[in-house]
Amino acid sequence: MIIKDILESTRTISCEFFPPKTADGMDAVFRAVDRLKVFRPDFVSVTYGAGGSTRGFTEEIVTRIKTEAELEVMAHQTCVGQNKEDVHNSLARLEAAGIENVIALRGDLPQGDHADAPVKSGFSHASDLIGHIRDNFEFGVAAACYPEGHTESVDLDSDIEHTKLRVNQGADFLITQLFYDNKYFFDFVDRAIKSGINVPIIPGVLPILSTGQVRRFTTLCGAKIPPALDQQLEKFGEDDDEVRELGVEYATRQVRELWDAGVPGVHFYVLNRSYSVSQILTSLGLKGHCVQPED
Ligand SMILES: Cc1cc2nc3c(=O)[nH]c(=O)nc-3n(C[C@H](O)[C@H](O)[C@H](O)COP(=O)(O)OP(=O)(O)OC[C@H]3O[C@@H](n4cnc5c(N)ncnc54)[C@H](O)[C@@H]3O)c2cc1C
């Protein structure tokens, strides 16, 4: 089913997984999918390794989730560092496998001096890829957006203009980058509406799993850790169990506030680990049942 149609009838809960590099990692994905399936997510998505090593796995995992777990799926498709034909063929394979939804992204630029990589691909930006998908395929299409601004954006106004471009080219809805202060999300939605963006904007939430990881991720994507949260992370340091519980508690409060404010859905960055998201969904009483920690 096209996710746009799901969003017209319900507020969605969705979960994002990533393609692992090993067979053990693959087992972990399907274990996490099984454990989260009881919460009846409205769709799940699987990221695409723009860097290359795990590209082919996205197609395999979304196809298996759709057929074996019988959940609606959305494949991530990036275009950086690939030629147009390869990107087109990847989309054609998804279509042939019965996948109905994609989120179209540029992907992060490779480190170093490859600034022309996206141009070589024939798609400079996500909006070019979205236009290509609309002209050639029947997928439901999502795109990314950045409450605190994308790291390459010169200012928030141009960031919104580029977000609008993704929507004008055909994105049905947007999913945000992670953030830890809901104020950024609410301000972004206000700016988006003022600029004429009128598609659902779904907040992306990453429950913190470890101090090192959240510091790395936020540095990479330019999201800020609020001082009070940072102090707690400092206190628990490398104690991953304490940090994980802090992550559950923090994200539960974050999601409760977002949900009460009427967001069209919540997208969880699961990182192939079901425990935190299952705890959050259980305590919010949104869908499904509690499951036990798996690790
Ligand atoms: C929900 C979500 C899912 C993601 N999934 C993946 C994934 O599966 N794999 C992966 O590798 N990465 C993923 N990413 C990360 C994403 O690829 C990076 O953030 C990437 O750097 C930008 O992708 P984009 O699609 O926003 O690109 P773009 O829309 O191309 O934007 C990139 C930058 O260019 C600017 N820009 C856009 N259009 C123009 C224009 N016409 N002229 C000048 N500047 C412009 C934007 O403001 C922005 O600063 C995801 C991010 C999010 C939020």
The ligand as a Tripos MOL2 file, in Angstrom:
@<TRIPOS>MOLECULE
LIG
   53    58     1     0     0
SMALL
NO_CHARGES

@<TRIPOS>ATOM
      1 C1         14.9150   10.1540    7.1060 C.3       1 LIG1
      2 C2         16.3090   10.0530    6.5670 C.ar      1 LIG1
      3 C3         16.7220    8.8780    5.9480 C.ar      1 LIG1
      4 C4         18.0380    8.7570    5.4370 C.ar      1 LIG1
      5 N1         18.4160    7.5850    4.8510 N.ar      1 LIG1
      6 C5         19.6630    7.4630    4.3300 C.ar      1 LIG1
      7 C6         20.0930    6.2490    3.6720 C.ar      1 LIG1
      8 O1         19.3440    5.2760    3.5950 O.2       1 LIG1
      9 N2         21.3520    6.2020    3.1740 N.ar      1 LIG1
     10 C7         22.2030    7.2730    3.2650 C.ar      1 LIG1
     11 O2         23.3280    7.1710    2.7790 O.2       1 LIG1
     12 N3         21.8260    8.4410    3.8590 N.ar      1 LIG1
     13 C8         20.5810    8.5530    4.3880 C.ar      1 LIG1
     14 N4         20.2030    9.7330    4.9870 N.ar      1 LIG1
     15 C9         21.1670   10.8490    5.0760 C.3       1 LIG1
     16 C10        21.0960   11.7480    3.8190 C.3       1 LIG1
     17 O3         21.4720   11.0140    2.6830 O.3       1 LIG1
     18 C11        22.0560   12.9220    4.0500 C.3       1 LIG1
     19 O4         21.5470   13.7990    5.0020 O.3       1 LIG1
     20 C12        22.4900   13.6720    2.7830 C.3       1 LIG1
     21 O5         23.6350   14.4610    3.1140 O.3       1 LIG1
     22 C13        21.4480   14.6050    2.1910 C.3       1 LIG1
     23 O6         20.4590   13.9070    1.5960 O.3       1 LIG1
     24 P1         19.1590   14.6680    1.0010 P.3       1 LIG1
     25 O7         18.3390   13.6200    0.3970 O.co2     1 LIG1
     26 O8         18.5730   15.5440    2.0420 O.co2     1 LIG1
     27 O9         19.8950   15.5370   -0.1290 O.3       1 LIG1
     28 P2         19.6010   16.8910   -0.9080 P.3       1 LIG1
     29 O10        18.1610   17.1950   -1.0390 O.co2     1 LIG1
     30 O11        20.3860   16.7780   -2.1480 O.co2     1 LIG1
     31 O12        20.2500   17.9910    0.0610 O.3       1 LIG1
     32 C14        21.6470   17.9730    0.3530 C.3       1 LIG1
     33 C15        22.1400   19.4120    0.5600 C.3       1 LIG1
     34 O13        22.0250   20.1320   -0.6710 O.3       1 LIG1
     35 C16        21.1870   21.2630   -0.5170 C.3       1 LIG1
     36 N5         20.4140   21.3780   -1.7600 N.ar      1 LIG1
     37 C17        19.3300   20.6520   -2.1160 C.ar      1 LIG1
     38 N6         18.8950   21.0190   -3.3400 N.ar      1 LIG1
     39 C18        19.7390   22.0050   -3.7660 C.ar      1 LIG1
     40 C19        19.8310   22.7720   -4.9500 C.ar      1 LIG1
     41 N7         18.9610   22.6340   -5.9540 N.pl3     1 LIG1
     42 N8         20.8390   23.6800   -5.0600 N.ar      1 LIG1
     43 C20        21.7370   23.8600   -4.0580 C.ar      1 LIG1
     44 N9         21.6970   23.1410   -2.9080 N.ar      1 LIG1
     45 C21        20.7060   22.2240   -2.7630 C.ar      1 LIG1
     46 C22        20.3390   20.9870    0.7170 C.3       1 LIG1
     47 O14        19.9140   22.1680    1.3680 O.3       1 LIG1
     48 C23        21.3050   20.1920    1.5760 C.3       1 LIG1
     49 O15        22.1680   21.0500    2.2890 O.3       1 LIG1
     50 C24        18.9250    9.8710    5.5350 C.ar      1 LIG1
     51 C25        18.5010   11.0420    6.1710 C.ar      1 LIG1
     52 C26        17.2210   11.1480    6.6870 C.ar      1 LIG1
     53 C27        16.7850   12.4070    7.3800 C.3       1 LIG1
@<TRIPOS>BOND
     1     1     2 1
     2     2     3 ar
     3     2    52 ar
     4     3     4 ar
     5     4     5 ar
     6     4    50 ar
     7     5     6 ar
     8     6     7 ar
     9     6    13 1
    10     7     8 2
    11     7     9 ar
    12     9    10 ar
    13    10    11 2
    14    10    12 ar
    15    12    13 ar
    16    13    14 ar
    17    14    15 1
    18    14    50 ar
    19    15    16 1
    20    16    17 1
    21    16    18 1
    22    18    19 1
    23    18    20 1
    24    20    21 1
    25    20    22 1
    26    22    23 1
    27    23    24 1
    28    24    25 2
    29    24    26 1
    30    24    27 1
    31    27    28 1
    32    28    29 2
    33    28    30 1
    34    28    31 1
    35    31    32 1
    36    32    33 1
    37    33    34 1
    38    33    48 1
    39    34    35 1
    40    35    36 1
    41    35    46 1
    42    36    37 ar
    43    36    45 ar
    44    37    38 ar
    45    38    39 ar
    46    39    40 ar
    47    39    45 ar
    48    40    41 1
    49    40    42 ar
    50    42    43 ar
    51    43    44 ar
    52    44    45 ar
    53    46    47 1
    54    46    48 1
    55    48    49 1
    56    50    51 ar
    57    51    52 ar
    58    52    53 1
@<TRIPOS>SUBSTRUCTURE
     1 LIG1         1 GROUP 0 **** ****
